[in-house]
Amino acid sequence: MADTKEKDEAATGEEKGQLELITGRQTAAILMLLFNDEEAAQILERLEPHEVEALGEAMFSVADVDATQIDGSLDRFLVLTMNRSMLAYKSDEKVSRVFRRALGTSRAETIMNRFAPKRPNNIAEMLKWVPAKDLAQLMSDEPPQISALLMSFLTPEMAAQILDLLPGEIQSDLIYRLATLGPVSAKALAHIQGLLDNTTPVEEEVAPPMQVGGVLDSATIINNLSKERGRALLKELMKRDKVTAKLIEDELFIFADLMNLSKKDIGSVVRKVDSSILVPALRGASAELKAKIFGAMSKRAAETIQDDMAEAPPQPMDAVVAAQKAVIAVAKAMLDSGEINMTGAGADYV
């Protein structure tokens, strides 16, 4: 009996060891192989390119798993799904509806462009699957305005990567054109889609112009470039159009960048800002930034601001943004004069 028990324990230990060797990625791969072809294809359609590549590699690596490892993978999947909430389901649609209802379509779009991830569309989805070097070649061959339009659908990281592959004189021109794009016709969008899928462009007759690009997009791309290249681009833009370049520069330093100030320097900034500005500005701040700002103030001053925030009526989003820009203006002036110092995002552009 003792020998049998020891063998069972040894077997159990061996099975546990085998399960521990199965990674989360391999668990997903095992599940994919258990689905029928149509179900597996529907899942792959919803993944990002790098996820498809990683999952495909894992699917080849689990071809020889045994029944114990398959059962363990199913158990792990059940445990993970039981702990998921429904909050994430179509949360982007919920946020969009709420903001549109509260602010109106135009104002909601303007505000949400500052923090919402780019909404998926056919062009953006297709661009995800094109290698950066191929996109760089395409942009070199196409007219500048079409290239800027292409760039408006890229993630900031990918756009910065492609810029680095292009000649310097093209880089600043693309950043400028992206910042000043504005509404784009359905005909231009159809042309872009035709370039990507090698089809004859078909314009939708009733499709309205689409708002793309803007100074915020250009600023976000610059923030993903090296500091040296970013500075050089801004200098080139200043020579071309000081107003647009200044607007881009303003977006390079946002309210969240105050996190890159020391406690002492944050204290110096907020002491120069009136509470009537600081109260609405903090309404749009992260909990982490609020904690850092309150920590840089005296206990009494922090409590006063917190009480004012609690008692103040709800603020329009544009009032919050305006207040944050006023605080940023104070910080930038102090950075320019050398009163305070900053490290990280925004530091080299003020």
TAVENLIN-V252677 format. One record per helix or strand of 3 or more residues. SS is the DSSP state (H for helix, E for strand). FROM is the first residue (numbers start at 1). LEN is the number of residues. Records with the same first field share a line. If there is no record, write none. Layout:
# TAVENLIN-V252677
SS=FROM-LEN, FROM-LEN
This chain:
# TAVENLIN-V252677
H=2-20, 24-11, 37-8, 49-13, 67-16, 91-13, 105-8, 122-6, 132-10, 144-9, 156-8, 168-12, 186-12, 215-9, 227-14, 242-11, 255-6, 263-9, 275-9, 287-9, 299-13, 317-21, 347-3
E=182-3, 210-3
